[in-house]
Structure formats: structure tokens, C-alpha cells
Amino acid sequence: MDIRASWHSIETHPMGGWRALAEPALPALDPAKRLLWCGIGGSLLPSETLVRAFGQERAFQNWVPLASPEPAPDFHLRPGDQLVFASKSGKTLELWTWMARLRALPGFAELAKPILITQDDANPLATWGRANGCQILPIPVEVGGRFSAFTPIGTLPLAWMGRDASAFLQGGREVIGQIEAGRGAWFDRIAATVDLLLDAHARGISEWVLMPYAMRLDNLSAWWVQLIAESLGKVAKDGARKGFTPIRAVGPVDQHSQLQRWMAGPRNLGVIVMTVDGKAAPEKLDPPAGSPYPGLASLQGADILRAQAEGSADALEAAGVPVLRWSMPSLSEREVGAFMMAWQAIVGLVGVGLDLDPFDQPEVEDGKKRTFKRLGL
């Protein structure tokens, strides 16, 4: 595939604005206070990914995602809670349900004004925010929801945790810079991955698994699933149904629950085995007498995890399953930013290669319309 020519199609697309990464002015949030994040899909998954990747115990305790509209009988507001209402369109039903629920709870009026992350236009959320004196952190109109990781959707949670949001953005910029220059390690990796996915699609590989061998990256797979599913499951211009089914996994958990199907089931699947390099904190293992693995005393958990990843990849390849080995040099803001931007680029380029528009989601909109009809909204 001619990456440069295909990239031009993305650069000129009305929704190709995710390539430009700005450093917005972010409000100072207290990490000792709960952050109530109301959003769903692309307005939550990047945030959740970064909190789970880089948060410590305090962040895990204080991060409260509010997504599903289902009743929450045990939920109560606390003094000092910080509210974020995130919706690219400003019309998300789940968001407005939570807004209505929070407003009905004791203590809402005493909280600081919510922060809004949305398009700064005439959408209902932005209009409400301006009327109520709320700060609006804008998502550019030309950036789709699932491509919003590098807007305040991603940078605000990083800043709240005291992590390096600038390094996250820099990782994304490095990827874009290499694509535009047509050279570099990221350019080569992206080109090879795009060719692999397009070739696999032509051979009937309709499912791909992302399995990071790092529990902190479990939610990265959830973000990746939405990115793939909403971008590359489409009816093409010629009427053909094309795309991939993305499967969320994390090693070694899914090594024990899904590997059997991947190796021995229908041959319509490929697996991306992802590892994180870098130094792990030293630890001592002291196996008890009678352990079937007395050699554990000379190993560390990081050694075992690496061997599991490599062993699973070897077994999959031996079974004839397409495998993409993806190594992240370290679990850092810069490297995660580069990974997420690389996959945004890969998805865009594969969409062009499949003659799809990777930036729309017409069937999702149809489902929303049917939901509103059932509710009389």
C-alpha cells in the first residue's frame, strides 16, 4: 500500500483533525478529591485507559466513571467532588441522564461548576455550560469521538493525576511527524501493520485480538476495540460488507480462557501479542517446600510474564495463526501516546485501503434514533 498517497486522503478528510495535537490550558484539579467523569464511548475510554495505565492507589479510589444510565441507588455526592461532563456532540443520552441524576442529589448545588469537554459550538451541552458559567475544554469539530484521546479527554485525567500530559502528546506528534516525513521506526511499523491487516482481510481473517501482557493496559484493549469496530466495520462504496471484529484480551488472563479457541477454532483470526519492556522493581520469590516449580526462586514475575507472552505467540504461530508481536519500550506517557496515535493512523489507512470511510458510524446513529423513538424523545 502506498502510505503517503493514502495519508493524503486522511489529511484532506473533514474529520482528519486528530493529526494536529494542541496543548490546551487545563484547570488545576485536586487529586485528593473524587473526579466524577460523566461520559461514554470515545468520551470515556481514552480517559479510563490512561487512569488505569498510570494511576496509583489514590487515583484508583478517586476516579469515578459515570457511564451507563442504569439507576445507581448507592451513589452519593461528597463535598469537593469534581464533575466533568464529556460529550463530543453534546447530545449523548447517557450523559444527560447522569446530569439529571446528579442535579437531583443532595449537595449538587454546593459543588464547583462542572467542567465540560465538548465541541465549543451551539450544541446543547455547550449552550447549557455557557449559560451556567462552566469552563468548556473544546474538542475540535474535525475530531471524531473515538479519535479524541489527544484532546482534553486524555490530557485532563493525566494532569489530574500529576502525570506528564505533554509527553503523551509528544508521543503522538512523533508518530505523525514520521508518517509525514515518510521514514522512521514508527513509519515502518505502521506501514508493515497496514499491509498485514489488508493482506489478512483478503485471506478471510475477519477477527483480531489485542492482548497486552500488562494488567495496567487492560483498558487499552477496550479503547482499541471501539476504534477498530466503529471505524472498520462498514458497508463499502461497492456495497460489500468489510471490516474486522476486534476482540479485547489481556495476558496472561486470556491465555487461560481464550487461547484454546484462537489456536484450534476457525482460522479467521489473528492475534496481536503486546509486551512492555523496561525494568521492573526487583522482587524475591520464595516457593514453599513441595512447589512443583522450585526454580521460581531464581526468577521474577517479569521473567515469567515475558516467557508467557513469547510462549503464547510461538504457540499461535505454530498453529498457523497470524501473529503481530508488538513491544512497547516502557510503560510511559510518551510510549502510550505513540501507541494510541499509531493505531489511529493504522485504522485510518486500513479504512482507505478497504475503500471505507473510517471516520463515520452511520449504523450507530440509526440505533440512537430507534432508542429515542422508543423513549418518545
Buried (B, 14 or more C-beta within 10 A) or exposed (E): BEBEEBBEBBEEBEBBBBBEBEEBEBBEBEBEBBBBBBBBBBBBBBBBBBBBBBBEEEBEEBBBBBBEBEEEEEEEBEEEBBBBBBBBBBBBBBBBBBBEBBEEEEEBEEBBEBBBBBBBEEBBBBEBBEEEEBBBBBBBEBBBBBBBBBBBBBBBBBBBBEBBBBBBBBBBBBBBEBBEEEEBEBBEBBBEBBBBBBEBBEEEBBBBBBBBBBEBBBBBBBBBBBBBBBBBBBEBEEEEEBBBBBBBBBBBEBBEEBBEEBBEEEBEBBBBBBBBEEEEEEEEBEEEEEEEEEEBEEBBEBEBBBEBBBEBBEBBBEEEBBBBEBEBEEBBBBBBBBBBBBBBBBBBBBBBBBEBBBBBBEEEEEEBEEEEEEEEE
